[in-house]
Amino acid sequence: MSPAPESPARATPAPNPENAPDAPTLRVPTQLPSGVRLDRVEWKSANRVALWVQSPAMGQAIQVQLMLPATWNSEPDRTYPSLLLLDGLRARDDASGWTLETKISQFFDAKNAVIVLPVGGESSFYTDWVSDAKGDQYQWETFLMQELPPLLQRDWRVGDQHGVAGLSMGGTAAMMLAQRYPDYFQFAASYSGFLDTTSFGMPEAIKVAMQDAGGYPAENMWGPLGSARWQEQDPKLHAEKMREQSVYVSAGSGNTGPWDEPSGLPGIPTNFPGYGLELLSRMTTQTFVNRAREAGVQVTANFRPSGTHTWPYWQFEMTQAWPQYAAAVGIENVEEQCAPEGEIARLAEREPGLGPCLTNEYDVKGGKATDFRFGRVFWSQGTGANSVIGAIGAAYQAEDGPDGSLGLPTSGEKRTPDGTGRYSDFQNGVIYWSPTTGAHAVRGAIRAMWQDQGAERGDLGYPTTDEIANPNKPGVVQGFQGGTVYWSEETGPKIVKGAILKAYREAGAENSALGYPATDEIALSTRNGAFNRFQGGYIYWSRETGAHVVPRGPFFEAWGEEGYETGRLGYPTGPVRTTEEGQVLEFEGGTITVSGGQAEVS
């Protein structure tokens, strides 16, 4: 962010604090609002998970990532405080800047709090906009404070103690949210935030910054610059609402610091934008601190002698603020001592890449476990001690770990024969990983068939999805690089691939009249065609005609009387159509019309 280029005469005048509109005091609901639901869960590691939460206010599913506490697995009945950690002005849509730009995951993995990381929100200030945000419904405050908290409390063991913190834009938003929800948050922190948004020239500065970071119109956020809505959202004007909260703020000076490169000018870094931004942050943060202390708010303010508007400083401030957050939400700020035991300890000595332990040994279904910084180790009398790490560890967590259908690991991570992937064996399955497909479990009859065909070295290649149960009829489906495997009790595992798979999906796959596949793809000698038989029909393919459904019954019987694809009709050339004469299926050499259950070939 940089000051606006307008002359002082054109800048928005500062409001009179005595006449500023009051910021409302709002509450977080305890019941999940209608329409809010969890659409998707994706484990990024054994202690970080991505949630896609359907938001009625935002009109779409919003990604939120959670960093889970050290004792998440070892104390499954425990609830935890939360820390809502907000991103900066250039927030990305794929991940939070906190996970992309810092190493805080290694800091938080030994802490007992749920770290909540919203993904997205470029130039949003995490607020409810009064108008369109380049086609998006920016209603971030409603999502973060009305829709998300009840879901986290219900499904993700979040308790009743909460903090909020952020950098730059996120620091501004953290103060605003803490003021608007004073009974919800016990702690609030701003790292290089802009905590005075309506003083002389500040609305213009914010407007310029939002134009630079995505081209967002500032007037669409809070209305006309400096208006009552802007004043309602200004942290300095409502500092008195934070009297019962623990508040931490910080800002650098803009001068060259330990993570900056000198420019050759005295005290000036090469990061000129970061220099100017931090000067603005320091000025507005000081204004906020002065007002807050006048209002009786206890503020911890760290104005550093150097440092620019960049990530290394925000990572440092996050770690510095932790003890104050921990005290505010009732966490004992002492990391529990742990020591691995027995075979688990001996394996940890052989695998130093596991890092330090995070828990002592604890009971799991069928055995014991100890969590480490970069993985987990499981032991039982029958399996011995084996580690589960990395993406395979995340996939194992997604399968409910030892409580799930895979059971305990029976091997550590091993390299695949092709040299590109990794896998770990479990009592009831295997998890395979490759750089292009990710990590997925394969089990049961699908695993047996896949391994009989050469596993990842066979035609199917690596798994590309987990096994997905069909909610409409008993059965499962799993994707592989070389095709999709469908399984039901009646048909067993069968492979559908290529153009036939595309036609099968377009027809509704196993939920259609075709049902589950009853055969793998079968090659035909006639013009190198192929077909799959399904419970309710067939799909035939040739290069010239493509893939098309031939239903069981009169169509298939009449075609058979003509010699199928080897007869005069040849291959089907399109889907079944409904006409005045009846249902029609066209072939290379003619047409079959079915009316009243009778088929006529022409």
VMD Tcl script that draws the C-alpha trace (Angstrom):
set ca {
  {0.00 0.00 0.00}
  {1.25 3.50 -0.76}
  {-0.19 6.97 -0.15}
  {-2.50 8.29 -2.81}
  {-1.05 10.64 -5.38}
  {-3.79 13.25 -4.88}
  {-2.83 16.64 -3.57}
  {-3.74 17.34 0.08}
  {-6.55 19.60 -1.08}
  {-8.31 16.66 -2.73}
  {-7.77 14.12 0.04}
  {-10.71 13.05 2.17}
  {-10.73 15.03 5.42}
  {-10.44 13.15 8.69}
  {-13.71 12.56 10.58}
  {-14.43 14.14 13.93}
  {-13.99 11.23 16.38}
  {-16.78 12.63 18.53}
  {-19.24 12.28 15.66}
  {-18.02 8.93 14.30}
  {-20.76 6.29 14.00}
  {-20.55 3.50 16.53}
  {-19.35 0.08 15.43}
  {-22.01 -2.52 16.25}
  {-21.38 -5.17 18.87}
  {-22.24 -8.50 17.23}
  {-22.40 -12.11 18.36}
  {-21.33 -15.38 16.77}
  {-24.15 -17.93 16.44}
  {-23.89 -21.33 18.09}
  {-26.14 -23.11 15.57}
  {-25.08 -23.70 11.98}
  {-26.97 -21.30 9.66}
  {-29.15 -22.79 6.95}
  {-27.27 -23.64 3.77}
  {-23.81 -23.81 5.36}
  {-22.22 -27.19 4.75}
  {-18.87 -28.89 4.37}
  {-18.50 -29.78 0.69}
  {-15.01 -31.27 0.63}
  {-12.10 -32.23 2.87}
  {-8.51 -32.60 1.64}
  {-5.68 -33.49 3.99}
  {-2.49 -31.60 3.13}
  {-0.41 -33.32 5.80}
  {-1.09 -35.32 8.96}
  {-1.77 -32.06 10.85}
  {-3.04 -29.68 8.15}
  {-6.39 -30.07 6.43}
  {-8.21 -28.02 3.78}
  {-11.98 -27.60 4.06}
  {-14.30 -26.28 1.36}
  {-17.24 -24.69 3.17}
  {-20.35 -23.78 1.20}
  {-21.20 -20.18 2.09}
  {-24.68 -18.83 1.29}
  {-23.37 -15.29 1.91}
  {-20.49 -15.68 -0.56}
  {-22.47 -17.76 -3.04}
  {-19.73 -20.38 -3.36}
  {-17.57 -22.86 -1.43}
  {-14.71 -21.10 0.39}
  {-11.48 -22.90 1.22}
  {-10.30 -22.75 4.82}
  {-7.19 -24.58 6.00}
  {-6.70 -25.76 9.58}
  {-3.41 -26.42 11.34}
  {-4.25 -28.96 14.00}
  {-2.79 -29.19 17.52}
  {0.06 -31.40 18.64}
  {-2.26 -33.64 20.67}
  {-5.03 -33.83 18.04}
  {-4.62 -37.60 17.60}
  {-3.46 -38.54 21.08}
  {-6.35 -36.73 22.86}
  {-9.36 -37.25 20.57}
  {-11.93 -35.97 23.09}
  {-10.21 -32.63 23.73}
  {-11.35 -29.25 22.40}
  {-8.95 -26.40 21.62}
  {-8.77 -22.62 21.36}
  {-8.70 -21.19 17.85}
  {-6.56 -18.52 16.18}
  {-7.99 -16.95 13.03}
  {-4.94 -15.96 10.98}
  {-5.63 -13.49 8.15}
  {-3.65 -12.85 4.94}
  {-2.47 -9.69 3.20}
  {-3.81 -7.58 0.35}
  {-2.56 -9.96 -2.36}
  {-4.13 -13.06 -0.84}
  {-4.09 -15.97 -3.30}
  {-6.86 -18.42 -4.12}
  {-4.83 -21.62 -3.69}
  {-3.35 -21.27 -0.18}
  {-2.80 -18.77 2.61}
  {0.33 -16.66 2.41}
  {1.11 -17.85 5.94}
  {1.70 -21.37 4.62}
  {3.27 -20.28 1.33}
  {5.70 -17.68 2.66}
  {6.56 -18.69 6.24}
  {7.53 -21.69 8.34}
  {4.86 -21.19 10.97}
  {3.58 -24.76 10.41}
  {6.74 -25.96 12.15}
  {6.12 -23.46 14.93}
  {2.49 -24.38 15.49}
  {2.84 -28.16 15.20}
  {3.89 -28.35 18.86}
  {1.16 -25.93 20.03}
  {-2.29 -26.86 21.23}
  {-4.48 -24.51 19.24}
  {-6.46 -24.84 16.00}
  {-5.02 -22.32 13.53}
  {-7.71 -21.20 11.06}
  {-6.42 -19.96 7.68}
  {-8.99 -18.56 5.20}
  {-7.87 -18.88 1.58}
  {-8.62 -16.09 -0.90}
  {-10.00 -12.61 -0.30}
  {-7.64 -10.49 -2.39}
  {-8.13 -6.80 -1.44}
  {-11.20 -7.76 0.61}
  {-10.18 -6.48 4.08}
  {-12.25 -9.53 5.17}
  {-15.33 -7.33 5.40}
  {-18.84 -7.30 3.96}
  {-18.83 -5.21 0.79}
  {-21.73 -2.94 -0.06}
  {-21.46 -3.78 -3.77}
  {-19.89 -6.07 -6.35}
  {-16.24 -7.14 -6.02}
  {-15.34 -7.82 -9.66}
  {-18.10 -10.38 -9.93}
  {-17.64 -11.94 -6.50}
  {-19.91 -11.63 -3.50}
  {-17.42 -10.32 -0.94}
  {-19.23 -11.01 2.34}
  {-16.17 -12.12 4.26}
  {-17.23 -10.94 7.71}
  {-20.48 -12.88 7.47}
  {-18.62 -16.00 6.34}
  {-15.86 -15.79 8.95}
  {-18.03 -14.78 11.90}
  {-21.52 -16.13 11.23}
  {-21.12 -19.21 9.03}
  {-17.73 -20.75 9.78}
  {-17.47 -20.78 13.62}
  {-20.46 -23.08 14.31}
  {-19.11 -25.62 11.81}
  {-15.64 -25.58 13.38}
  {-17.14 -25.99 16.83}
  {-19.38 -28.88 15.73}
  {-16.95 -30.85 13.55}
  {-13.40 -29.73 14.34}
  {-13.22 -29.60 18.14}
  {-12.89 -25.84 18.46}
  {-13.75 -24.66 21.97}
  {-14.86 -21.30 23.36}
  {-11.59 -19.33 23.45}
  {-10.52 -17.44 20.33}
  {-7.95 -15.06 18.90}
  {-7.56 -13.22 15.60}
  {-4.37 -11.93 13.98}
  {-3.22 -10.78 10.57}
  {-0.61 -8.96 8.54}
  {-1.06 -5.76 6.55}
  {-4.68 -5.86 5.29}
  {-5.26 -8.82 7.61}
  {-3.99 -6.79 10.57}
  {-6.57 -4.09 9.81}
  {-9.28 -6.74 9.57}
  {-8.18 -8.46 12.79}
  {-8.70 -5.24 14.76}
  {-12.05 -4.56 13.10}
  {-13.38 -8.05 13.78}
  {-12.17 -8.02 17.38}
  {-14.00 -4.72 17.93}
  {-17.22 -5.94 16.33}
  {-17.18 -9.30 18.19}
  {-15.66 -8.37 21.57}
  {-17.29 -11.26 23.43}
  {-15.94 -13.84 20.99}
  {-12.27 -12.85 20.81}
  {-9.97 -12.78 23.82}
  {-6.91 -11.81 21.74}
  {-6.24 -9.65 18.68}
  {-3.00 -8.86 16.87}
  {-1.90 -6.72 13.93}
  {1.47 -7.11 12.23}
  {2.16 -4.09 10.01}
  {-1.55 -3.39 9.74}
  {-3.15 -0.10 8.71}
  {-5.08 0.77 11.84}
  {-6.26 4.24 10.87}
  {-8.35 4.06 7.71}
  {-10.10 7.46 7.69}
  {-7.55 10.07 8.71}
  {-6.52 12.67 6.15}
  {-5.58 10.91 2.87}
  {-5.96 7.34 4.16}
  {-9.08 6.40 2.14}
  {-7.25 7.49 -1.02}
  {-4.20 5.45 -0.03}
  {-6.39 2.37 0.45}
  {-8.10 3.02 -2.90}
  {-4.75 3.15 -4.72}
  {-3.60 -0.04 -2.99}
  {-6.77 -1.94 -3.93}
  {-6.46 -0.84 -7.53}
  {-2.87 -2.06 -7.56}
  {-3.76 -5.38 -5.91}
  {-6.31 -6.73 -8.35}
  {-8.08 -3.61 -9.59}
  {-10.81 -3.58 -6.94}
  {-12.94 -0.41 -6.52}
  {-12.65 0.83 -2.92}
  {-16.05 2.55 -3.11}
  {-17.65 -0.87 -3.61}
  {-16.24 -1.98 -0.26}
  {-17.60 0.67 2.16}
  {-19.25 3.21 -0.10}
  {-17.99 6.75 -0.76}
  {-14.48 7.34 0.60}
  {-14.56 8.51 4.22}
  {-18.32 7.90 4.56}
  {-20.06 6.70 7.71}
  {-19.47 3.09 6.71}
  {-15.73 3.77 6.40}
  {-15.75 5.32 9.85}
  {-17.64 2.35 11.27}
  {-14.79 0.09 10.09}
  {-11.89 2.29 11.28}
  {-9.98 0.47 14.07}
  {-8.72 3.66 15.73}
  {-12.24 5.08 16.13}
  {-13.50 2.08 18.12}
  {-10.47 1.07 20.16}
  {-12.43 1.33 23.41}
  {-14.29 -1.87 22.49}
  {-11.07 -3.83 23.12}
  {-10.75 -3.02 26.84}
  {-11.38 -6.64 27.83}
  {-9.11 -8.10 25.15}
  {-5.39 -8.82 25.00}
  {-4.03 -6.68 22.14}
  {-0.68 -6.95 20.33}
  {0.48 -4.66 17.51}
  {3.79 -4.23 15.72}
  {5.36 -2.30 12.88}
  {8.87 -1.73 11.55}
  {10.45 1.58 10.61}
  {10.98 0.86 6.92}
  {14.76 1.08 7.33}
  {17.04 -1.75 6.28}
  {16.62 -4.67 8.67}
  {18.05 -8.17 9.05}
  {15.92 -9.57 6.19}
  {16.46 -6.66 3.78}
  {19.12 -5.87 1.20}
  {20.76 -2.44 1.56}
  {20.39 -0.08 -1.40}
  {23.54 1.92 -0.78}
  {21.52 4.86 0.58}
  {21.87 5.24 4.36}
  {19.24 3.07 6.04}
  {17.22 2.58 2.84}
  {16.65 -0.99 1.54}
  {16.34 -2.04 -2.09}
  {12.71 -2.94 -1.31}
  {11.41 0.59 -1.91}
  {7.68 -0.42 -1.91}
  {8.18 -2.31 1.36}
  {9.91 0.76 2.79}
  {6.97 3.07 2.03}
  {4.32 0.59 3.10}
  {5.94 0.03 6.47}
  {6.23 3.76 7.10}
  {2.47 4.04 6.51}
  {1.81 1.05 8.75}
  {3.94 2.48 11.53}
  {2.20 5.86 11.37}
  {-1.33 4.40 11.49}
  {-0.42 1.81 14.11}
  {0.97 4.56 16.36}
  {-2.26 6.53 15.93}
  {-4.25 3.47 16.95}
  {-2.05 2.78 19.99}
  {-2.42 6.36 21.21}
  {-6.21 6.20 20.95}
  {-6.39 2.73 22.49}
  {-4.31 3.64 25.51}
  {-6.35 6.81 26.02}
  {-9.42 4.55 26.10}
  {-7.89 2.27 28.75}
  {-6.92 -0.61 26.43}
  {-3.81 -2.55 27.43}
  {-1.81 -2.74 24.22}
  {1.52 -4.47 23.68}
  {3.13 -2.31 20.99}
  {6.42 -3.28 19.36}
  {7.75 -0.53 17.10}
  {10.90 -2.08 15.67}
  {13.92 0.09 14.80}
  {14.13 -1.40 11.29}
  {12.30 -3.74 8.92}
  {10.14 -3.47 5.80}
  {6.70 -4.71 4.77}
  {7.73 -8.32 4.12}
  {7.00 -11.87 5.30}
  {10.09 -12.66 7.44}
  {9.15 -9.86 9.83}
  {5.54 -11.05 10.09}
  {6.68 -14.61 10.83}
  {8.91 -13.21 13.59}
  {6.08 -11.14 15.08}
  {3.74 -14.14 15.02}
  {6.16 -16.12 17.16}
  {6.69 -13.13 19.47}
  {2.95 -12.71 19.98}
  {2.35 -16.38 20.78}
  {2.93 -16.20 24.57}
  {0.44 -13.33 24.86}
  {-2.15 -15.25 22.80}
  {-1.55 -18.40 24.83}
  {-2.11 -16.54 28.09}
  {-5.28 -14.88 26.76}
  {-6.94 -18.15 25.71}
  {-5.74 -20.27 28.62}
  {-3.01 -22.33 26.97}
  {-0.11 -23.23 29.22}
  {2.78 -21.85 27.19}
  {5.05 -24.79 27.95}
  {5.50 -27.46 25.32}
  {4.89 -30.85 26.82}
  {7.97 -33.00 27.26}
  {7.90 -36.20 25.27}
  {10.13 -39.18 24.64}
  {9.55 -42.12 22.29}
  {9.75 -45.59 23.79}
  {10.73 -49.12 22.81}
  {10.65 -50.08 19.14}
  {9.20 -46.68 18.22}
  {12.26 -44.99 19.77}
  {14.62 -47.33 17.94}
  {12.90 -46.64 14.62}
  {13.07 -42.87 15.27}
  {16.82 -43.18 15.74}
  {17.09 -44.89 12.35}
  {14.87 -42.26 10.70}
  {16.08 -38.85 11.90}
  {13.95 -37.19 9.22}
  {10.94 -37.71 11.48}
  {12.16 -34.77 13.55}
  {11.47 -34.31 17.26}
  {8.56 -36.02 18.96}
  {5.36 -34.07 19.60}
  {3.62 -36.58 21.88}
  {4.43 -39.43 24.16}
  {3.31 -42.91 23.18}
  {-0.47 -43.32 23.20}
  {-2.97 -46.08 22.47}
  {-4.52 -46.51 19.05}
  {-6.75 -49.25 17.70}
  {-4.65 -52.40 17.64}
  {-1.42 -50.87 18.93}
  {0.53 -47.77 19.94}
  {1.56 -44.52 18.26}
  {3.86 -41.53 18.72}
  {3.58 -38.31 16.70}
  {6.68 -36.57 15.37}
  {7.13 -33.23 13.60}
  {7.28 -34.81 10.14}
  {5.35 -38.04 10.58}
  {3.81 -40.63 12.88}
  {5.12 -44.01 14.00}
  {2.80 -46.92 14.80}
  {3.57 -50.18 16.55}
  {1.79 -53.43 17.28}
  {2.97 -56.89 18.22}
  {2.05 -58.19 14.78}
  {3.29 -55.35 12.60}
  {6.29 -53.98 14.50}
  {7.13 -50.28 14.30}
  {6.56 -48.42 11.01}
  {6.52 -44.74 10.10}
  {3.92 -42.95 7.98}
  {5.14 -39.64 6.55}
  {4.51 -36.90 4.01}
  {1.65 -37.09 1.52}
  {1.08 -40.76 2.35}
  {0.68 -39.72 5.99}
  {-1.91 -37.14 4.94}
  {-3.82 -39.75 2.91}
  {-3.69 -42.14 5.87}
  {-5.14 -39.43 8.12}
  {-7.91 -38.89 5.56}
  {-8.68 -42.62 5.82}
  {-9.13 -42.18 9.63}
  {-5.68 -43.60 10.35}
  {-5.64 -46.75 12.49}
  {-9.38 -46.37 13.15}
  {-10.13 -46.66 9.44}
  {-10.37 -49.62 7.11}
  {-6.63 -49.70 6.29}
  {-5.58 -50.70 9.80}
  {-1.99 -50.25 10.94}
  {1.03 -49.80 8.64}
  {3.03 -52.94 7.95}
  {5.94 -51.16 6.25}
  {7.57 -47.78 6.10}
  {7.57 -45.70 2.94}
  {9.20 -47.51 -0.01}
  {10.24 -46.49 -3.50}
  {8.25 -47.92 -6.40}
  {10.13 -49.99 -9.00}
  {9.72 -47.25 -11.62}
  {11.58 -44.87 -9.33}
  {9.00 -42.08 -9.57}
  {6.62 -42.93 -6.77}
  {6.38 -44.10 -3.16}
  {4.10 -46.48 -1.29}
  {3.39 -47.82 2.18}
  {1.71 -51.11 3.01}
  {-1.05 -51.44 5.59}
  {-2.89 -54.38 7.11}
  {-5.83 -53.96 4.74}
  {-4.49 -52.04 1.79}
  {-1.74 -49.87 0.38}
  {-1.25 -46.14 -0.25}
  {0.57 -45.13 -3.42}
  {1.92 -41.69 -4.25}
  {3.43 -40.09 -7.34}
  {4.23 -36.43 -8.10}
  {1.46 -36.15 -10.68}
  {-1.31 -38.16 -8.98}
  {-0.86 -37.49 -5.26}
  {-1.41 -40.15 -2.59}
  {-4.36 -42.54 -2.66}
  {-5.28 -45.77 -0.90}
  {-6.09 -48.96 -2.84}
  {-7.78 -51.82 -1.02}
  {-9.90 -54.94 -1.29}
  {-10.93 -56.45 -4.60}
  {-9.78 -53.39 -6.56}
  {-6.31 -53.72 -5.06}
  {-6.14 -57.44 -5.87}
  {-7.15 -56.85 -9.49}
  {-4.78 -53.86 -9.84}
  {-1.83 -55.82 -8.48}
  {-2.65 -58.81 -10.70}
  {-2.34 -56.43 -13.66}
  {1.04 -55.12 -12.57}
  {0.02 -52.35 -10.13}
  {1.53 -48.99 -11.15}
  {3.56 -50.68 -13.90}
  {0.42 -52.10 -15.54}
  {-2.01 -50.43 -17.93}
  {-3.90 -48.72 -15.12}
  {-0.86 -46.91 -13.72}
  {-1.09 -45.01 -10.43}
  {-4.39 -44.32 -8.64}
  {-5.66 -40.79 -9.25}
  {-8.54 -40.73 -6.74}
  {-9.50 -42.35 -3.50}
  {-12.12 -45.10 -3.51}
  {-15.52 -43.38 -3.64}
  {-18.67 -45.09 -2.36}
  {-21.82 -44.67 -4.45}
  {-24.53 -43.12 -2.23}
  {-27.31 -44.28 -4.57}
  {-26.58 -47.98 -4.97}
  {-24.07 -50.36 -3.33}
  {-20.69 -50.12 -5.00}
  {-17.52 -48.05 -5.31}
  {-15.47 -46.37 -8.01}
  {-11.77 -45.45 -8.18}
  {-9.84 -43.56 -10.82}
  {-6.44 -44.59 -12.21}
  {-4.20 -43.04 -14.85}
  {-5.26 -45.64 -17.40}
  {-8.97 -45.88 -16.62}
  {-11.63 -46.09 -13.94}
  {-12.43 -49.17 -11.90}
  {-16.03 -49.82 -10.84}
  {-16.94 -52.45 -8.25}
  {-20.15 -53.94 -6.99}
  {-20.85 -57.15 -5.12}
  {-22.49 -58.64 -8.21}
  {-19.93 -57.62 -10.83}
  {-16.61 -57.37 -8.99}
  {-13.97 -54.83 -10.14}
  {-14.15 -53.91 -13.82}
  {-12.19 -51.37 -15.87}
  {-13.79 -48.74 -18.12}
  {-11.51 -46.42 -20.06}
  {-11.08 -44.02 -22.95}
  {-14.01 -43.09 -25.15}
  {-16.19 -45.82 -23.66}
  {-15.65 -44.30 -20.20}
  {-16.62 -40.87 -21.53}
  {-19.83 -42.24 -23.06}
  {-20.58 -44.17 -19.86}
  {-20.25 -41.04 -17.75}
  {-22.39 -39.01 -20.17}
  {-25.08 -41.67 -19.82}
  {-25.01 -41.38 -16.02}
  {-22.46 -44.14 -15.30}
  {-23.51 -46.74 -12.73}
  {-26.54 -44.69 -11.67}
  {-28.04 -44.96 -15.15}
  {-29.94 -47.85 -16.70}
  {-26.55 -49.28 -17.71}
  {-25.69 -50.08 -14.09}
  {-22.20 -51.33 -13.23}
  {-19.81 -52.74 -15.85}
  {-19.93 -56.52 -16.08}
  {-16.71 -56.87 -18.12}
  {-13.48 -55.01 -18.71}
  {-13.05 -53.47 -22.14}
  {-13.00 -56.25 -24.76}
  {-11.15 -55.78 -28.06}
  {-12.95 -56.57 -31.31}
  {-11.34 -57.66 -34.56}
  {-13.68 -55.61 -36.71}
  {-11.77 -52.40 -37.46}
  {-10.00 -52.66 -34.09}
  {-13.11 -51.72 -32.15}
  {-13.96 -52.45 -28.52}
  {-16.88 -52.77 -26.13}
  {-17.85 -53.09 -22.47}
  {-20.84 -55.07 -21.29}
  {-22.83 -53.50 -18.46}
  {-25.64 -54.77 -16.28}
  {-28.19 -52.93 -18.43}
  {-26.57 -52.77 -21.85}
  {-23.41 -52.31 -23.89}
  {-21.16 -49.53 -25.13}
  {-19.45 -50.16 -28.48}
  {-16.62 -48.11 -29.93}
  {-14.70 -47.81 -33.17}
  {-12.39 -45.08 -34.40}
  {-14.81 -44.08 -37.17}
  {-18.04 -44.08 -35.17}
  {-17.05 -43.20 -31.58}
  {-18.58 -44.81 -28.50}
  {-22.34 -45.34 -28.18}
  {-24.77 -47.18 -25.93}
  {-26.74 -50.18 -27.15}
  {-29.41 -51.00 -24.51}
  {-30.23 -54.57 -23.58}
  {-33.49 -55.91 -24.98}
  {-35.00 -55.39 -28.44}
  {-32.21 -53.14 -29.75}
  {-29.41 -55.52 -28.84}
  {-31.35 -58.64 -29.91}
  {-32.24 -57.19 -33.32}
  {-28.67 -56.05 -33.86}
  {-27.47 -59.53 -32.90}
  {-29.70 -61.13 -35.49}
  {-27.89 -59.00 -38.06}
  {-24.45 -60.16 -36.86}
  {-23.62 -57.31 -34.45}
  {-20.70 -55.13 -35.62}
  {-19.63 -57.76 -38.18}
  {-23.02 -57.72 -39.93}
  {-24.51 -55.29 -42.42}
  {-25.46 -52.75 -39.73}
  {-21.90 -52.33 -38.45}
  {-21.25 -50.16 -35.38}
  {-23.76 -47.76 -33.75}
  {-23.24 -44.14 -34.81}
  {-25.27 -42.19 -32.23}
  {-27.43 -42.36 -29.11}
  {-30.97 -43.71 -28.85}
  {-33.43 -41.05 -30.07}
  {-37.16 -40.76 -29.43}
  {-39.26 -40.05 -32.54}
  {-42.93 -40.30 -33.54}
  {-42.30 -43.83 -34.80}
  {-40.67 -44.92 -31.53}
  {-37.12 -45.14 -30.22}
  {-34.46 -45.09 -32.92}
  {-30.82 -46.22 -32.89}
  {-28.75 -45.56 -36.00}
  {-25.90 -47.74 -37.26}
  {-23.39 -47.43 -40.07}
  {-25.53 -49.60 -42.33}
  {-29.06 -48.89 -41.18}
  {-31.48 -48.13 -38.36}
  {-33.27 -50.08 -35.64}
  {-36.61 -48.69 -34.51}
  {-38.31 -50.06 -31.38}
  {-42.02 -49.44 -30.81}
  {-44.27 -51.35 -28.44}
  {-41.38 -53.61 -27.55}
  {-40.94 -54.72 -31.16}
  {-37.80 -53.96 -33.17}
  {-37.73 -53.18 -36.89}
  {-34.51 -53.03 -38.90}
  {-34.33 -50.72 -41.90}
}
mol new
graphics top color blue
foreach p $ca { graphics top sphere $p radius 0.5 }
foreach p [lrange $ca 0 end-1] q [lrange $ca 1 end] { graphics top cylinder $p $q radius 0.2 }
display resetview
